[in-house]
């Protein structure tokens, strides 16, 4: 059986190589039962094209891979 390998590519330069970029933050918010603020730690996972430096979210890359799977099934 033949295999076809498709890559998610950068929408600007069509490069297939990406580097991870992480943003770390703390989100403060109030709650009904206390006057004190509580916080949630958040990590935002992004990927940067190694050629043109455009940044993509993980969600956008996953959506692109879904499109590749759909077009691959039609071929």
Helices and strands as residue ranges (DSSP letters): E 18-31, E 34-49, E 55-57, H 58-74
